[in-house]
Amino acid sequence: MVVVEFTTEPPQELLLACLWSHWTAPGEPDLLSFALITDDPPPEVAAAGHDRCVIALRPENLDQWLNPEERDTDSLLKLLDDRPPHLHYVHSRAT
């Protein structure tokens, strides 16, 4: 197995869109789940053999994403389309 590591060039912190849930059932342990939201990859990620890539949020959209209660689905989906400009990924073998 080969593990590939992706970073941004130039290096930068990313705010990644995710969903989480807290599931409970009588007699069962609680389950906390978490998933990063992905989309089709940019060309440099696809060239490395991946068919998905995480979605980064713009910092100015973070509060809207983290407080979705007063927003409709369409406005939340628009946040996923409003991505930081000029993100470029590079990859290497993880060590």
N, CA, C and O of each residue as an XYZ file, in Angstrom:
380
protein
N       0.844     -1.180      0.000
C       0.000      0.000      0.000
C       0.890      1.243      0.000
O       1.905      1.294      0.695
N       0.503      2.224     -0.773
C       1.204      3.498     -0.827
C       0.293      4.557     -0.226
O      -0.871      4.673     -0.612
N       0.820      5.325      0.714
C       0.073      6.421      1.325
C       0.582      7.719      0.717
O       1.780      7.999      0.735
N      -0.333      8.498      0.185
C       0.009      9.766     -0.457
C      -0.482     10.902      0.429
O      -1.603     10.873      0.937
N       0.368     11.896      0.606
C       0.038     13.057      1.423
C      -0.124     14.272      0.513
O       0.718     14.534     -0.347
N      -1.223     15.014      0.713
C      -1.462     16.229     -0.053
C      -1.275     17.443      0.852
O      -1.697     17.437      2.009
N      -0.645     18.471      0.321
C      -0.520     19.759      0.997
C      -0.839     20.843     -0.022
O      -0.861     20.593     -1.227
N      -1.081     22.033      0.471
C      -1.307     23.155     -0.438
C       0.027     23.834     -0.732
O       0.943     23.830      0.091
N       0.112     24.409     -1.908
C       1.296     25.158     -2.301
C       0.853     26.528     -2.768
O       0.188     26.619     -3.800
N       1.186     27.605     -2.061
C       1.996     27.634     -0.855
C       1.234     27.044      0.337
O       0.004     26.992      0.321
N       1.960     26.599      1.369
C       1.295     26.019      2.545
C       0.337     27.025      3.185
O       0.653     28.206      3.328
N      -0.835     26.527      3.565
C      -1.829     27.378      4.235
C      -2.797     26.506      5.010
O      -2.990     25.330      4.699
N      -3.398     27.099      6.018
C      -4.432     26.393      6.775
C      -5.724     26.418      5.973
O      -6.047     27.414      5.325
N      -6.452     25.322      6.023
C      -7.733     25.235      5.330
C      -8.846     25.010      6.346
O      -8.672     24.281      7.323
N      -9.969     25.631      6.111
C     -11.187     25.377      6.874
C     -12.007     24.402      6.048
O     -12.547     24.775      5.006
N     -12.107     23.164      6.495
C     -12.734     22.111      5.706
C     -14.186     21.907      6.095
O     -14.522     21.819      7.276
N     -15.042     21.834      5.084
C     -16.467     21.623      5.305
C     -16.697     20.191      5.780
O     -16.155     19.241      5.215
N     -17.503     20.052      6.818
C     -17.807     18.719      7.332
C     -19.226     18.677      7.885
O     -19.870     19.707      8.085
N     -19.684     17.478      8.122
C     -20.970     17.215      8.773
C     -20.700     16.318      9.959
O     -19.777     15.503      9.929
N     -21.493     16.460     10.996
C     -21.343     15.583     12.151
C     -22.725     15.230     12.687
O     -23.712     15.911     12.411
N     -22.769     14.154     13.455
C     -24.023     13.705     14.037
C     -23.746     12.993     15.360
O     -22.686     12.398     15.555
N     -24.709     13.070     16.247
C     -24.654     12.361     17.526
C     -25.869     11.445     17.563
O     -27.004     11.907     17.682
N     -25.621     10.137     17.459
C     -26.686      9.143     17.392
C     -26.799      8.438     18.732
O     -25.792      8.076     19.341
N     -28.037      8.245     19.191
C     -28.278      7.504     20.429
C     -29.397      6.500     20.206
O     -30.283      6.708     19.378
N     -29.340      5.411     20.960
C     -30.396      4.401     20.945
C     -30.402      3.726     22.318
O     -29.347      3.528     22.920
N     -31.578      3.378     22.804
C     -31.648      2.726     24.105
C     -30.792      1.461     24.144
O     -30.864      0.619     23.248
N     -29.981      1.342     25.195
C     -29.147      0.163     25.377
C     -27.906      0.106     24.513
O     -27.162     -0.872     24.576
N     -27.664      1.120     23.714
C     -26.495      1.159     22.832
C     -25.595      2.325     23.234
O     -26.089      3.337     23.731
N     -24.282      2.204     23.028
C     -23.403      3.344     23.306
C     -23.651      4.460     22.285
O     -24.019      4.202     21.139
N     -23.444      5.695     22.724
C     -23.578      6.825     21.805
C     -22.591      6.679     20.647
O     -21.505      6.120     20.800
N     -22.988      7.183     19.514
C     -22.126      7.169     18.344
C     -21.977      8.605     17.847
O     -22.955      9.250     17.471
N     -20.759      9.082     17.853
C     -20.447     10.383     17.265
C     -19.834     10.121     15.901
O     -18.855      9.383     15.791
N     -20.404     10.720     14.856
C     -19.857     10.511     13.519
C     -19.493     11.848     12.882
O     -20.035     12.897     13.232
N     -18.569     11.777     11.947
C     -17.999     12.963     11.346
C     -17.567     12.620      9.924
O     -16.987     11.559      9.692
N     -17.841     13.502      8.977
C     -17.416     13.262      7.599
C     -17.041     14.579      6.932
O     -17.762     15.572      7.035
N     -15.904     14.572      6.249
C     -15.521     15.717      5.424
C     -16.334     15.678      4.141
O     -16.593     14.604      3.599
N     -16.735     16.836      3.658
C     -17.478     16.927      2.410
C     -16.471     17.027      1.269
O     -15.515     17.800      1.336
N     -16.698     16.238      0.227
C     -15.775     16.203     -0.910
C     -16.498     16.537     -2.210
O     -17.727     16.577     -2.271
N     -15.713     16.772     -3.225
C     -16.223     17.087     -4.555
C     -15.242     16.498     -5.573
O     -14.245     15.876     -5.210
N     -15.547     16.708     -6.842
C     -14.606     16.294     -7.882
C     -13.268     16.991     -7.641
O     -13.236     18.142     -7.205
N     -12.183     16.309     -7.917
C     -10.868     16.877     -7.604
C     -10.396     17.889     -8.645
O     -10.812     17.844     -9.802
N      -9.524     18.798     -8.219
C      -8.860     19.642     -9.213
C      -7.887     18.771    -10.026
O      -7.574     17.654     -9.614
N      -7.418     19.258    -11.147
C      -6.574     18.433    -12.031
C      -5.353     17.823    -11.350
O      -5.018     16.670    -11.619
N      -4.682     18.565    -10.479
C      -3.464     18.036     -9.867
C      -3.754     16.893     -8.878
O      -2.900     16.030     -8.673
N      -4.934     16.879     -8.271
C      -5.316     15.773     -7.381
C      -5.745     14.569     -8.217
O      -5.402     13.431     -7.894
N      -6.490     14.818     -9.284
C      -6.896     13.734    -10.181
C      -5.671     13.066    -10.812
O      -5.647     11.847    -10.984
N      -4.661     13.861    -11.155
C      -3.448     13.309    -11.763
C      -2.708     12.371    -10.812
O      -1.950     11.508    -11.255
N      -2.925     12.537     -9.507
C      -2.299     11.656     -8.518
C      -3.133     10.395     -8.295
O      -2.759      9.530     -7.503
N      -4.269     10.294     -9.001
C      -5.079      9.082     -8.923
C      -6.271      9.146     -7.996
O      -6.870      8.113     -7.698
N      -6.632     10.328     -7.532
C      -7.773     10.461     -6.630
C      -8.990     11.012     -7.364
O      -8.869     11.900     -8.208
N     -10.170     10.476     -7.033
C     -11.384     10.942     -7.696
C     -12.235     11.862     -6.818
O     -13.339     12.236     -7.212
N     -11.736     12.233     -5.629
C     -12.443     13.148     -4.733
C     -11.414     14.064     -4.074
O     -10.229     13.736     -4.002
N     -11.886     15.226     -3.590
C     -11.040     16.176     -2.875
C     -11.904     16.909     -1.849
O     -13.072     17.202     -2.108
N     -11.327     17.203     -0.691
C     -12.070     17.917      0.343
C     -12.451     19.312     -0.145
O     -11.784     19.886     -1.006
N     -13.527     19.842      0.416
C     -13.983     21.191      0.081
C     -13.537     22.142      1.178
O     -13.874     21.956      2.347
N     -12.776     23.163      0.797
C     -12.347     24.200      1.731
C     -13.353     25.350      1.694
O     -13.887     25.698      0.641
N     -13.595     25.929      2.870
C     -14.482     27.082      2.995
C     -13.665     28.362      3.068
O     -12.538     28.360      3.563
N     -14.232     29.448      2.576
C     -13.621     30.761      2.771
C     -13.798     31.140      4.245
O     -14.843     30.851      4.829
N     -12.802     31.780      4.853
C     -12.931     32.178      6.261
C     -14.173     33.033      6.538
O     -14.793     32.904      7.594
N     -14.529     33.891      5.605
C     -15.692     34.767      5.821
C     -17.020     33.998      5.788
O     -18.052     34.545      6.175
N     -17.008     32.749      5.335
C     -18.229     31.927      5.315
C     -18.320     30.953      6.483
O     -19.311     30.234      6.611
N     -17.310     30.921      7.326
C     -17.260     29.927      8.393
C     -18.434     30.044      9.364
O     -19.067     29.035      9.676
N     -18.737     31.236      9.843
C     -19.842     31.391     10.799
C     -21.171     30.945     10.207
O     -21.985     30.336     10.900
N     -21.394     31.241      8.941
C     -22.636     30.799      8.297
C     -22.705     29.278      8.226
O     -23.769     28.694      8.428
N     -21.566     28.630      7.938
C     -21.537     27.171      7.854
C     -21.760     26.535      9.227
O     -22.474     25.540      9.350
N     -21.140     27.119     10.257
C     -21.244     26.543     11.600
C     -22.573     26.834     12.289
O     -22.891     26.212     13.302
N     -23.346     27.764     11.759
C     -24.648     28.124     12.335
C     -25.720     28.048     11.252
O     -26.240     29.078     10.823
N     -26.051     26.848     10.810
C     -26.943     26.689      9.661
C     -28.434     26.794      9.979
O     -29.258     26.746      9.065
N     -28.795     26.937     11.246
C     -30.195     26.843     11.642
C     -31.121     27.802     10.889
O     -32.267     27.453     10.604
N     -30.646     28.987     10.571
C     -31.505     29.991      9.932
C     -31.302     30.067      8.422
O     -31.705     31.045      7.794
N     -30.686     29.051      7.839
C     -30.414     29.079      6.411
C     -31.097     27.912      5.702
O     -31.282     26.835      6.268
N     -31.458     28.158      4.470
C     -32.053     27.079      3.693
C     -30.942     26.280      3.003
O     -29.788     26.707      2.955
N     -31.308     25.146      2.488
C     -30.334     24.236      1.873
C     -29.591     24.914      0.725
O     -28.377     24.750      0.600
N     -30.294     25.669     -0.112
C     -29.635     26.311     -1.259
C     -28.542     27.283     -0.812
O     -27.475     27.333     -1.425
N     -28.795     28.058      0.253
C     -27.770     29.012      0.693
C     -26.563     28.290      1.283
O     -25.436     28.766      1.150
N     -26.785     27.143      1.934
C     -25.658     26.364      2.450
C     -24.851     25.731      1.313
O     -23.623     25.687      1.373
N     -25.532     25.250      0.295
C     -24.824     24.682     -0.861
C     -23.996     25.744     -1.581
O     -22.928     25.441     -2.112
N     -24.475     26.973     -1.602
C     -23.716     28.063     -2.225
C     -22.402     28.314     -1.481
O     -21.400     28.683     -2.094
N     -22.408     28.112     -0.154
C     -21.166     28.263      0.607
C     -20.124     27.249      0.155
O     -18.930     27.548      0.131
N     -20.576     26.048     -0.204
C     -19.650     25.022     -0.671
C     -19.072     25.360     -2.043
O     -17.967     24.931     -2.374
N     -19.806     26.116     -2.833
C     -19.330     26.525     -4.156
C     -18.435     27.763     -4.102
O     -17.685     28.029     -5.042
N     -18.512     28.518     -3.010
C     -17.731     29.752     -2.846
C     -16.421     29.417     -2.147
O     -16.267     29.669     -0.953
N     -15.488     28.854     -2.885
C     -14.251     28.328     -2.310
C     -13.116     29.341     -2.361
O     -13.143     30.283     -3.152
N     -12.124     29.135     -1.509
C     -10.959     30.030     -1.575
C     -10.328     29.965     -2.970
O     -10.221     28.890     -3.560
N      -9.917     31.113     -3.486
C      -9.307     31.113     -4.829
C      -7.885     30.570     -4.809
O      -7.196     30.622     -3.791
N      -7.474     30.062     -5.926
C      -6.073     29.701     -6.174
C      -5.525     28.630     -5.239
O      -4.343     28.663     -4.895
N      -6.355     27.688     -4.825
C      -5.824     26.566     -4.057
C      -5.133     25.616     -5.029
O      -5.706     25.230     -6.048
N      -3.925     25.254     -4.711
C      -3.187     24.299     -5.532
C      -2.591     23.256     -4.600
O      -1.948     23.595     -3.607
N      -2.807     21.990     -4.923
C      -2.334     20.898     -4.093
C      -1.111     20.237     -4.719
O      -1.012     20.103     -5.939
N      -0.188     19.829     -3.861
C       0.941     19.018     -4.275
C       0.909     17.737     -3.448
O       0.364     17.721     -2.344
N       1.485     16.678     -3.974
C       1.464     15.423     -3.231
C       2.850     14.796     -3.172
O       3.730     15.068     -3.990
N       2.998     13.947     -2.164
C       4.226     13.175     -1.990
C       3.876     11.892     -1.254
O       2.794     11.770     -0.680
N       4.782     10.956     -1.275
C       4.603      9.732     -0.481
C       4.736     10.090      0.977
O       5.693     10.752      1.378
N       3.768      9.651      1.781
C       3.839      9.901      3.216
C       4.925      9.024      3.822
O       5.149      7.902      3.369
N       5.592      9.532      4.834
C       6.631      8.755      5.495
C       6.230      8.365      6.894
O       6.996      7.704      7.594
